[in-house]
Amino acid sequence: MLPPDLQRLEHIRDYCDEIQKTIDRYGESFDIFDSDPDYQRSVSFCILQIGELSGRLSPEYREATAGRIQWGPIKGMRNLVAHSYGSMSRDIIWETAVTDIPVLRAFCEEQLNT
């Protein structure tokens, strides 16, 4: 793994951790998330940053790990959050935060510890 990829994975992991800290702080309830714009912005910002960082991983690294992580949809999620936030489905953001982010975090941790 190239040093820039390593640094980007560390930052992706850190944003995954920030999402979990935010969920821990506000509560693991879609109803709370759905009714609190600050909660929504905090999680959405982290998802946006994760997508931005994933797009800057080397093509070689993304290709080598494509069987485990779908980098394209991660970048696509970034684009959805960045360009259509006002109309972005809170259901999709929430589902990403509670389902996909823990998987991505575990992947990053595994990669960083090898």
MMTF fields as JSON, N, C-alpha, C and O atoms, coordinates in Angstrom:
{
  "mmtfVersion": "1.0.0",
  "mmtfProducer": "UNKNOWN",
  "numBonds": 455,
  "numAtoms": 456,
  "numGroups": 114,
  "numChains": 1,
  "numModels": 1,
  "chainsPerModel": [1],
  "groupsPerChain": [114],
  "chainIdList": ["A"],
  "bondAtomList": [4, 2, 8, 6, 12, 10, 16, 14, 20, 18, 24, 22, 28, 26, 32, 30, 36, 34, 40, 38, 44, 42, 48, 46, 52, 50, 56, 54, 60, 58, 64, 62, 68, 66, 72, 70, 76, 74, 80, 78, 84, 82, 88, 86, 92, 90, 96, 94, 100, 98, 104, 102, 108, 106, 112, 110, 116, 114, 120, 118, 124, 122, 128, 126, 132, 130, 136, 134, 140, 138, 144, 142, 148, 146, 152, 150, 156, 154, 160, 158, 164, 162, 168, 166, 172, 170, 176, 174, 180, 178, 184, 182, 188, 186, 192, 190, 196, 194, 200, 198, 204, 202, 208, 206, 212, 210, 216, 214, 220, 218, 224, 222, 228, 226, 232, 230, 236, 234, 240, 238, 244, 242, 248, 246, 252, 250, 256, 254, 260, 258, 264, 262, 268, 266, 272, 270, 276, 274, 280, 278, 284, 282, 288, 286, 292, 290, 296, 294, 300, 298, 304, 302, 308, 306, 312, 310, 316, 314, 320, 318, 324, 322, 328, 326, 332, 330, 336, 334, 340, 338, 344, 342, 348, 346, 352, 350, 356, 354, 360, 358, 364, 362, 368, 366, 372, 370, 376, 374, 380, 378, 384, 382, 388, 386, 392, 390, 396, 394, 400, 398, 404, 402, 408, 406, 412, 410, 416, 414, 420, 418, 424, 422, 428, 426, 432, 430, 436, 434, 440, 438, 444, 442, 448, 446, 452, 450],
  "bondOrderList": [1, 1, 1, 1, 1, 1, 1, 1, 1, 1, 1, 1, 1, 1, 1, 1, 1, 1, 1, 1, 1, 1, 1, 1, 1, 1, 1, 1, 1, 1, 1, 1, 1, 1, 1, 1, 1, 1, 1, 1, 1, 1, 1, 1, 1, 1, 1, 1, 1, 1, 1, 1, 1, 1, 1, 1, 1, 1, 1, 1, 1, 1, 1, 1, 1, 1, 1, 1, 1, 1, 1, 1, 1, 1, 1, 1, 1, 1, 1, 1, 1, 1, 1, 1, 1, 1, 1, 1, 1, 1, 1, 1, 1, 1, 1, 1, 1, 1, 1, 1, 1, 1, 1, 1, 1, 1, 1, 1, 1, 1, 1, 1, 1],
  "groupList": [{"groupName": "MET", "atomNameList": ["N", "CA", "C", "O"], "elementList": ["N", "C", "C", "O"], "formalChargeList": [0, 0, 0, 0], "bondAtomList": [1, 0, 2, 1, 3, 2], "bondOrderList": [1, 1, 2], "singleLetterCode": "M", "chemCompType": "L-PEPTIDE LINKING"}, {"groupName": "LEU", "atomNameList": ["N", "CA", "C", "O"], "elementList": ["N", "C", "C", "O"], "formalChargeList": [0, 0, 0, 0], "bondAtomList": [1, 0, 2, 1, 3, 2], "bondOrderList": [1, 1, 2], "singleLetterCode": "L", "chemCompType": "L-PEPTIDE LINKING"}, {"groupName": "PRO", "atomNameList": ["N", "CA", "C", "O"], "elementList": ["N", "C", "C", "O"], "formalChargeList": [0, 0, 0, 0], "bondAtomList": [1, 0, 2, 1, 3, 2], "bondOrderList": [1, 1, 2], "singleLetterCode": "P", "chemCompType": "L-PEPTIDE LINKING"}, {"groupName": "ASP", "atomNameList": ["N", "CA", "C", "O"], "elementList": ["N", "C", "C", "O"], "formalChargeList": [0, 0, 0, 0], "bondAtomList": [1, 0, 2, 1, 3, 2], "bondOrderList": [1, 1, 2], "singleLetterCode": "D", "chemCompType": "L-PEPTIDE LINKING"}, {"groupName": "GLN", "atomNameList": ["N", "CA", "C", "O"], "elementList": ["N", "C", "C", "O"], "formalChargeList": [0, 0, 0, 0], "bondAtomList": [1, 0, 2, 1, 3, 2], "bondOrderList": [1, 1, 2], "singleLetterCode": "Q", "chemCompType": "L-PEPTIDE LINKING"}, {"groupName": "ARG", "atomNameList": ["N", "CA", "C", "O"], "elementList": ["N", "C", "C", "O"], "formalChargeList": [0, 0, 0, 0], "bondAtomList": [1, 0, 2, 1, 3, 2], "bondOrderList": [1, 1, 2], "singleLetterCode": "R", "chemCompType": "L-PEPTIDE LINKING"}, {"groupName": "GLU", "atomNameList": ["N", "CA", "C", "O"], "elementList": ["N", "C", "C", "O"], "formalChargeList": [0, 0, 0, 0], "bondAtomList": [1, 0, 2, 1, 3, 2], "bondOrderList": [1, 1, 2], "singleLetterCode": "E", "chemCompType": "L-PEPTIDE LINKING"}, {"groupName": "HIS", "atomNameList": ["N", "CA", "C", "O"], "elementList": ["N", "C", "C", "O"], "formalChargeList": [0, 0, 0, 0], "bondAtomList": [1, 0, 2, 1, 3, 2], "bondOrderList": [1, 1, 2], "singleLetterCode": "H", "chemCompType": "L-PEPTIDE LINKING"}, {"groupName": "ILE", "atomNameList": ["N", "CA", "C", "O"], "elementList": ["N", "C", "C", "O"], "formalChargeList": [0, 0, 0, 0], "bondAtomList": [1, 0, 2, 1, 3, 2], "bondOrderList": [1, 1, 2], "singleLetterCode": "I", "chemCompType": "L-PEPTIDE LINKING"}, {"groupName": "TYR", "atomNameList": ["N", "CA", "C", "O"], "elementList": ["N", "C", "C", "O"], "formalChargeList": [0, 0, 0, 0], "bondAtomList": [1, 0, 2, 1, 3, 2], "bondOrderList": [1, 1, 2], "singleLetterCode": "Y", "chemCompType": "L-PEPTIDE LINKING"}, {"groupName": "CYS", "atomNameList": ["N", "CA", "C", "O"], "elementList": ["N", "C", "C", "O"], "formalChargeList": [0, 0, 0, 0], "bondAtomList": [1, 0, 2, 1, 3, 2], "bondOrderList": [1, 1, 2], "singleLetterCode": "C", "chemCompType": "L-PEPTIDE LINKING"}, {"groupName": "LYS", "atomNameList": ["N", "CA", "C", "O"], "elementList": ["N", "C", "C", "O"], "formalChargeList": [0, 0, 0, 0], "bondAtomList": [1, 0, 2, 1, 3, 2], "bondOrderList": [1, 1, 2], "singleLetterCode": "K", "chemCompType": "L-PEPTIDE LINKING"}, {"groupName": "THR", "atomNameList": ["N", "CA", "C", "O"], "elementList": ["N", "C", "C", "O"], "formalChargeList": [0, 0, 0, 0], "bondAtomList": [1, 0, 2, 1, 3, 2], "bondOrderList": [1, 1, 2], "singleLetterCode": "T", "chemCompType": "L-PEPTIDE LINKING"}, {"groupName": "GLY", "atomNameList": ["N", "CA", "C", "O"], "elementList": ["N", "C", "C", "O"], "formalChargeList": [0, 0, 0, 0], "bondAtomList": [1, 0, 2, 1, 3, 2], "bondOrderList": [1, 1, 2], "singleLetterCode": "G", "chemCompType": "PEPTIDE LINKING"}, {"groupName": "SER", "atomNameList": ["N", "CA", "C", "O"], "elementList": ["N", "C", "C", "O"], "formalChargeList": [0, 0, 0, 0], "bondAtomList": [1, 0, 2, 1, 3, 2], "bondOrderList": [1, 1, 2], "singleLetterCode": "S", "chemCompType": "L-PEPTIDE LINKING"}, {"groupName": "PHE", "atomNameList": ["N", "CA", "C", "O"], "elementList": ["N", "C", "C", "O"], "formalChargeList": [0, 0, 0, 0], "bondAtomList": [1, 0, 2, 1, 3, 2], "bondOrderList": [1, 1, 2], "singleLetterCode": "F", "chemCompType": "L-PEPTIDE LINKING"}, {"groupName": "VAL", "atomNameList": ["N", "CA", "C", "O"], "elementList": ["N", "C", "C", "O"], "formalChargeList": [0, 0, 0, 0], "bondAtomList": [1, 0, 2, 1, 3, 2], "bondOrderList": [1, 1, 2], "singleLetterCode": "V", "chemCompType": "L-PEPTIDE LINKING"}, {"groupName": "ALA", "atomNameList": ["N", "CA", "C", "O"], "elementList": ["N", "C", "C", "O"], "formalChargeList": [0, 0, 0, 0], "bondAtomList": [1, 0, 2, 1, 3, 2], "bondOrderList": [1, 1, 2], "singleLetterCode": "A", "chemCompType": "L-PEPTIDE LINKING"}, {"groupName": "TRP", "atomNameList": ["N", "CA", "C", "O"], "elementList": ["N", "C", "C", "O"], "formalChargeList": [0, 0, 0, 0], "bondAtomList": [1, 0, 2, 1, 3, 2], "bondOrderList": [1, 1, 2], "singleLetterCode": "W", "chemCompType": "L-PEPTIDE LINKING"}, {"groupName": "ASN", "atomNameList": ["N", "CA", "C", "O"], "elementList": ["N", "C", "C", "O"], "formalChargeList": [0, 0, 0, 0], "bondAtomList": [1, 0, 2, 1, 3, 2], "bondOrderList": [1, 1, 2], "singleLetterCode": "N", "chemCompType": "L-PEPTIDE LINKING"}],
  "groupTypeList": [0, 1, 2, 2, 3, 1, 4, 5, 1, 6, 7, 8, 5, 3, 9, 10, 3, 6, 8, 4, 11, 12, 8, 3, 5, 9, 13, 6, 14, 15, 3, 8, 15, 3, 14, 3, 2, 3, 9, 4, 5, 14, 16, 14, 15, 10, 8, 1, 4, 8, 13, 6, 1, 14, 13, 5, 1, 14, 2, 6, 9, 5, 6, 17, 12, 17, 13, 5, 8, 4, 18, 13, 2, 8, 11, 13, 0, 5, 19, 1, 16, 17, 7, 14, 9, 13, 14, 0, 14, 5, 3, 8, 8, 18, 6, 12, 17, 16, 12, 3, 8, 2, 16, 1, 5, 17, 15, 10, 6, 6, 4, 1, 19, 12],
  "groupIdList": [1, 2, 3, 4, 5, 6, 7, 8, 9, 10, 11, 12, 13, 14, 15, 16, 17, 18, 19, 20, 21, 22, 23, 24, 25, 26, 27, 28, 29, 30, 31, 32, 33, 34, 35, 36, 37, 38, 39, 40, 41, 42, 43, 44, 45, 46, 47, 48, 49, 50, 51, 52, 53, 54, 55, 56, 57, 58, 59, 60, 61, 62, 63, 64, 65, 66, 67, 68, 69, 70, 71, 72, 73, 74, 75, 76, 77, 78, 79, 80, 81, 82, 83, 84, 85, 86, 87, 88, 89, 90, 91, 92, 93, 94, 95, 96, 97, 98, 99, 100, 101, 102, 103, 104, 105, 106, 107, 108, 109, 110, 111, 112, 113, 114],
  "secStructList": [7, 7, 2, 2, 2, 2, 2, 2, 2, 2, 2, 2, 2, 2, 2, 2, 2, 2, 2, 2, 2, 2, 2, 2, 2, 2, 7, 1, 7, 2, 2, 2, 2, 2, 2, 7, 2, 2, 2, 2, 2, 2, 2, 2, 2, 2, 2, 2, 2, 2, 2, 2, 2, 2, 2, 6, 1, 7, 2, 2, 2, 2, 2, 2, 2, 6, 6, 6, 7, 7, 2, 2, 2, 2, 2, 2, 2, 2, 2, 2, 2, 2, 2, 7, 4, 4, 4, 7, 7, 2, 2, 2, 2, 2, 2, 0, 0, 0, 0, 0, 2, 2, 2, 2, 2, 2, 2, 2, 2, 2, 2, 2, 6, 7],
  "xCoordList": [0.845, 0.0, 0.893, 1.86, 0.557, 1.324, 1.044, -0.071, 2.048, 1.831, 0.612, -0.107, 0.351, -0.863, -2.151, -3.096, -2.187, -3.357, -3.501, -4.609, -2.399, -2.409, -2.983, -3.83, -2.526, -3.023, -4.507, -5.254, -4.935, -6.351, -7.21, -8.3, -6.729, -7.479, -7.582, -8.618, -6.524, -6.577, -7.647, -8.408, -7.697, -8.699, -10.115, -11.052, -10.267, -11.581, -12.022, -13.165, -11.107, -11.432, -11.834, -12.788, -11.104, -11.42, -12.812, -13.532, -13.195, -14.552, -15.6, -16.689, -15.289, -16.2, -16.382, -17.497, -15.289, -15.364, -16.197, -16.963, -16.052, -16.837, -18.332, -19.148, -18.681, -20.093, -20.586, -21.675, -19.79, -20.22, -20.334, -21.271, -19.395, -19.467, -20.725, -21.362, -21.073, -22.274, -23.52, -24.432, -23.557, -24.692, -24.762, -25.845, -23.629, -23.61, -24.119, -24.83, -23.753, -24.142, -25.633, -26.294, -26.16, -27.555, -28.531, -29.69, -28.071, -28.945, -29.102, -29.142, -29.187, -29.297, -30.764, -31.314, -31.362, -32.77, -32.97, -32.577, -33.577, -33.85, -34.758, -34.588, -35.716, -36.637, -35.898, -36.22, -34.916, -34.117, -33.318, -33.291, -32.675, -31.894, -32.778, -32.393, -33.948, -34.858, -35.348, -35.689, -35.383, -35.934, -34.868, -35.208, -33.592, -32.539, -31.578, -30.731, -31.702, -30.83, -29.344, -28.516, -28.99, -27.572, -27.026, -25.909, -27.797, -27.434, -27.242, -26.249, -28.182, -28.12, -26.877, -26.184, -26.603, -25.442, -24.13, -23.21, -24.052, -22.822, -22.517, -21.394, -23.506, -23.317, -23.072, -22.195, -23.835, -23.701, -22.319, -21.73, -21.805, -20.475, -19.427, -18.555, -19.505, -18.534, -18.646, -17.631, -19.866, -20.061, -19.474, -18.845, -19.679, -19.12, -17.596, -16.985, -16.987, -15.533, -15.0, -13.965, -15.689, -15.284, -15.294, -14.368, -16.34, -16.422, -15.324, -14.77, -15.012, -13.936, -12.596, -11.833, -12.322, -11.064, -10.992, -9.935, -12.101, -12.082, -11.772, -11.127, -12.224, -11.947, -10.49, -10.039, -9.76, -8.348, -7.413, -6.191, -7.987, -7.15, -6.586, -7.203, -5.426, -4.827, -5.708, -6.343, -5.737, -6.512, -6.07, -6.889, -4.782, -4.266, -4.851, -5.232, -4.917, -5.458, -6.96, -7.446, -7.676, -9.117, -9.386, -10.292, -8.598, -8.777, -8.443, -9.154, -7.371, -6.941, -7.947, -8.023, -8.71, -9.646, -11.107, -12.007, -11.345, -12.709, -13.614, -14.833, -13.05, -13.859, -14.4, -15.314, -13.838, -14.254, -15.006, -15.907, -14.638, -15.266, -15.66, -14.867, -16.871, -17.355, -17.057, -17.866, -15.88, -15.426, -16.291, -16.508, -16.782, -17.613, -18.862, -19.123, -19.646, -20.823, -20.489, -21.285, -19.323, -18.927, -18.722, -19.188, -18.032, -17.836, -19.174, -19.419, -20.033, -21.362, -22.192, -22.931, -22.071, -22.789, -22.292, -23.08, -21.002, -20.432, -21.071, -21.439, -21.199, -21.779, -23.244, -23.691, -23.98, -25.381, -25.484, -26.297, -24.661, -24.699, -24.277, -24.898, -23.23, -22.689, -23.61, -23.702, -24.284, -24.994, -26.508, -27.194, -27.027, -28.487, -28.876, -29.846, -28.103, -28.348, -29.772, -30.398, -30.286, -31.622, -32.691, -33.726, -32.443, -33.424, -32.943, -33.604, -31.807, -31.24, -32.118, -32.551, -32.367, -33.184, -32.472, -31.386, -33.091, -32.515, -32.483, -31.634, -33.395, -33.384, -32.082, -31.487, -31.645, -30.421, -29.201, -28.313, -29.15, -28.025, -27.98, -26.913, -29.121, -29.171, -28.743, -27.936, -29.27, -28.926, -27.432, -26.804, -26.876, -25.431, -24.666, -23.702, -25.093, -24.395, -24.414, -23.405, -25.543, -25.649, -25.324, -25.046, -25.354, -25.091, -23.743, -22.945, -23.493, -22.3, -21.045, -19.952, -21.204, -20.036, -19.313, -18.083, -20.008, -19.27, -18.468, -17.383, -18.98, -18.264, -17.018, -15.939, -17.175, -16.04, -14.991, -13.794, -15.428, -14.489, -13.689, -12.474, -14.354, -13.671, -12.66, -11.558, -13.034, -12.117, -10.879, -9.756, -11.072, -9.944, -9.041, -7.818, -9.622, -8.835, -8.0, -6.825, -8.623, -7.898, -6.742, -5.632, -7.002, -5.962, -4.815, -3.649, -5.153, -4.127, -3.294, -2.181, -3.803, -3.093, -2.363, -1.861, -2.294, -1.576, -0.171, 0.581],
  "yCoordList": [-1.173, 0.0, 1.241, 1.327, 2.178, 3.417, 4.308, 4.303, 5.078, 5.964, 6.887, 7.064, 7.486, 8.319, 7.517, 8.023, 6.268, 5.42, 5.126, 5.137, 4.869, 4.608, 5.805, 5.64, 6.988, 8.199, 8.4, 8.783, 8.151, 8.33, 7.313, 7.643, 6.08, 5.081, 5.474, 5.259, 6.043, 6.512, 7.586, 7.576, 8.506, 9.578, 9.029, 9.469, 8.079, 7.451, 6.784, 6.941, 6.035, 5.394, 6.432, 6.231, 7.536, 8.581, 9.172, 9.448, 9.368, 9.863, 8.817, 9.163, 7.556, 6.494, 6.575, 6.445, 6.789, 6.932, 8.145, 8.086, 9.241, 10.449, 10.18, 10.659, 9.416, 9.064, 8.271, 8.529, 7.302, 6.492, 7.338, 7.161, 8.251, 9.147, 10.013, 10.263, 10.461, 11.281, 10.46, 10.936, 9.238, 8.359, 8.099, 8.138, 7.835, 7.604, 8.835, 8.708, 10.003, 11.245, 11.532, 11.85, 11.418, 11.784, 10.639, 10.868, 9.427, 8.27, 7.497, 8.072, 6.204, 5.326, 5.121, 4.024, 6.211, 6.181, 7.01, 8.175, 6.406, 7.153, 8.338, 9.398, 8.187, 9.288, 10.512, 11.639, 10.301, 11.418, 12.027, 13.245, 11.172, 11.635, 12.435, 13.509, 11.91, 12.516, 13.892, 14.733, 14.119, 15.376, 16.389, 17.483, 16.05, 16.938, 17.316, 16.51, 18.524, 18.943, 18.93, 18.652, 19.223, 19.183, 17.762, 17.548, 16.815, 15.4, 15.019, 14.387, 15.4, 15.082, 15.688, 15.017, 16.95, 17.62, 16.976, 16.814, 16.614, 16.013, 14.694, 14.471, 13.838, 12.545, 12.742, 12.1, 13.616, 13.847, 14.396, 14.002, 15.302, 15.853, 14.747, 14.705, 13.86, 12.76, 11.837, 11.396, 11.541, 10.71, 11.394, 10.745, 12.689, 13.451, 13.354, 13.121, 13.527, 13.471, 12.073, 11.938, 11.057, 9.682, 9.465, 8.876, 9.942, 9.807, 10.562, 10.085, 11.745, 12.542, 11.811, 11.722, 11.3, 10.577, 9.29, 8.95, 8.581, 7.319, 7.563, 6.737, 8.684, 9.023, 9.375, 9.408, 9.635, 9.98, 8.808, 8.952, 7.657, 6.464, 6.137, 6.44, 5.526, 5.205, 4.209, 3.346, 4.337, 3.373, 1.933, 1.013, 1.745, 0.392, -0.172, -1.341, 0.667, 0.197, -0.082, -1.106, 0.821, 0.606, -0.675, -1.437, -0.904, -2.115, -3.362, -4.363, -3.303, -4.461, -4.826, -5.985, -3.86, -4.11, -4.063, -4.137, -3.942, -3.786, -4.969, -4.808, -6.131, -7.285, -7.216, -7.958, -6.335, -6.212, -4.93, -4.917, -3.853, -2.553, -1.965, -1.969, -1.467, -0.869, 0.632, 1.433, 0.988, 2.372, 3.296, 4.45, 2.808, 3.638, 4.156, 5.358, 3.282, 3.764, 4.692, 5.565, 4.504, 5.413, 6.816, 7.799, 6.9, 8.191, 8.736, 9.94, 7.857, 8.282, 8.862, 9.827, 8.272, 8.787, 10.191, 11.061, 10.405, 11.733, 12.742, 13.843, 12.354, 13.255, 13.557, 14.692, 12.563, 12.787, 13.766, 14.69, 13.56, 14.441, 15.851, 16.827, 15.963, 17.272, 18.067, 19.289, 17.396, 18.119, 18.12, 18.836, 17.329, 17.325, 17.19, 16.511, 17.847, 17.685, 18.044, 17.324, 19.125, 19.541, 18.524, 18.458, 17.737, 16.732, 15.311, 14.346, 15.181, 13.865, 13.116, 13.682, 11.88, 11.059, 10.804, 10.226, 11.236, 10.984, 9.489, 9.025, 8.745, 7.283, 6.691, 5.82, 7.163, 6.638, 7.027, 6.202, 8.261, 8.686, 7.859, 7.393, 7.677, 6.907, 5.461, 4.92, 4.847, 3.46, 3.323, 2.357, 4.272, 4.272, 4.359, 3.623, 5.253, 5.478, 4.252, 3.928, 3.576, 2.476, 1.11, 0.17, 0.981, -0.314, -0.364, -1.27, 0.601, 0.56, 1.093, 0.564, 2.127, 2.737, 1.78, 1.753, 0.992, 0.038, -0.988, -1.39, -1.405, -2.342, -1.672, -2.264, -0.438, 0.3, 0.543, 0.439, 0.863, 1.109, -0.146, -0.075, -1.29, -2.558, -2.876, -3.344, -2.622, -2.835, -1.959, -2.445, -0.693, 0.232, -0.222, -0.231, -0.592, -1.023, -2.256, -2.349, -3.193, -4.404, -4.038, -4.547, -3.155, -2.759, -2.01, -2.178, -1.207, -0.422, -1.279, -0.894, -2.416, -3.283, -4.426, -5.329, -4.401, -5.478, -5.055, -5.835],
  "zCoordList": [0.0, 0.0, 0.0, 0.757, -0.847, -0.939, 0.269, 0.793, 0.721, 1.885, 1.758, 2.742, 0.58, 0.508, 0.741, 1.347, 0.259, 0.494, 1.982, 2.519, 2.634, 4.068, 4.828, 5.705, 4.494, 5.155, 4.885, 5.786, 3.676, 3.346, 4.084, 4.551, 4.193, 4.957, 6.428, 7.057, 6.974, 8.364, 8.527, 9.495, 7.577, 7.648, 7.447, 8.114, 6.54, 6.339, 7.635, 8.062, 8.263, 9.54, 10.584, 11.336, 10.624, 11.6, 11.364, 12.323, 10.113, 9.832, 10.184, 10.642, 9.978, 10.424, 11.941, 12.446, 12.655, 14.112, 14.506, 15.467, 13.771, 14.064, 13.897, 14.685, 12.87, 12.682, 13.876, 14.389, 14.325, 15.467, 16.734, 17.512, 16.946, 18.112, 18.054, 19.077, 16.871, 16.71, 17.016, 17.692, 16.523, 16.816, 18.319, 18.904, 18.939, 20.385, 21.144, 22.142, 20.669, 21.343, 21.219, 22.207, 20.0, 19.758, 19.998, 20.345, 19.815, 19.986, 18.688, 17.6, 18.826, 17.658, 17.291, 17.394, 16.866, 16.497, 15.237, 15.178, 14.242, 13.022, 13.307, 12.703, 14.21, 14.508, 15.032, 14.656, 15.892, 16.394, 15.241, 15.068, 14.464, 13.312, 12.36, 11.899, 12.073, 11.111, 11.559, 10.727, 12.851, 13.368, 13.783, 14.233, 13.641, 14.125, 12.994, 12.608, 12.466, 11.361, 11.712, 10.845, 12.959, 13.345, 13.257, 12.785, 13.703, 13.624, 12.159, 11.801, 11.327, 9.901, 9.245, 8.481, 9.546, 8.95, 9.387, 8.585, 10.657, 11.171, 10.459, 10.006, 10.365, 9.703, 8.209, 7.631, 7.593, 6.152, 5.801, 4.794, 6.627, 6.375, 6.389, 5.521, 7.359, 7.443, 6.239, 5.698, 5.815, 4.627, 3.395, 2.56, 3.287, 2.181, 2.19, 1.147, 3.344, 3.449, 3.127, 2.474, 3.574, 3.266, 1.751, 1.194, 1.101, -0.354, -1.069, -2.059, -0.562, -1.151, -1.018, -1.98, 0.158, 0.392, -0.421, -0.954, -0.518, -1.27, -2.739, -3.384, -3.268, -4.653, -4.906, -6.051, -3.837, -3.969, -3.666, -3.723, -3.346, -3.218, -4.601, -5.623, -4.616, -5.913, -6.668, -6.063, -7.989, -8.78, -8.523, -8.544, -8.283, -8.019, -6.723, -6.658, -5.706, -4.423, -4.542, -4.062, -5.173, -5.346, -6.133, -5.799, -7.169, -7.978, -7.168, -7.243, -6.401, -5.609, -4.515, -4.11, -4.042, -2.932, -3.368, -2.531, -4.657, -5.169, -4.835, -4.768, -4.629, -4.265, -2.841, -2.481, -2.044, -0.645, -0.341, 0.498, -1.021, -0.792, -2.138, -3.08, -2.227, -3.471, -3.441, -2.973, -3.95, -3.889, -4.739, -4.37, -5.859, -6.735, -6.037, -6.073, -5.399, -4.676, -3.502, -3.155, -2.898, -1.813, -2.379, -1.803, -3.496, -4.168, -4.655, -4.583, -5.147, -5.593, -4.461, -4.656, -3.278, -2.115, -1.781, -1.411, -1.909, -1.688, -2.625, -2.217, -3.882, -4.87, -4.56, -4.724, -4.121, -3.753, -2.591, -2.619, -1.575, -0.403, -0.801, -0.379, -1.608, -1.956, -2.878, -2.754, -3.788, -4.831, -4.705, -5.435, -3.789, -3.633, -2.171, -1.835, -1.301, 0.132, 0.519, 1.297, 0.001, 0.383, 0.051, 0.714, -0.968, -1.361, -1.084, -1.466, -0.428, -0.143, 0.858, 1.861, 0.584, 1.459, 2.784, 2.817, 3.859, 5.176, 5.479, 6.24, 4.893, 5.065, 4.535, 5.17, 3.378, 2.762, 3.59, 3.809, 4.046, 4.881, 6.157, 6.558, 6.792, 8.026, 7.789, 8.545, 6.765, 6.458, 6.187, 6.621, 5.484, 5.233, 6.546, 6.758, 7.422, 8.692, 9.596, 10.222, 9.67, 10.637, 10.047, 10.793, 8.724, 8.1, 7.389, 7.627, 6.524, 5.679, 6.37, 6.173, 7.167, 7.799, 8.747, 8.728, 9.575, 10.412, 9.606, 10.027, 8.473, 7.602, 7.033, 7.014, 6.57, 6.027, 7.102, 6.837, 8.3, 9.397, 9.713, 9.899, 9.774, 10.049, 8.952, 9.235, 7.706, 6.589, 6.741, 6.607, 7.015, 7.173, 8.307, 8.164, 9.412, 10.565, 10.209, 10.565, 9.507, 9.087, 8.168, 8.325, 7.21, 6.262, 6.955, 6.6, 7.916, 8.618, 9.556, 9.915, 9.955, 10.886, 10.198, 10.868, 8.861, 8.171, 7.822, 7.237]
}
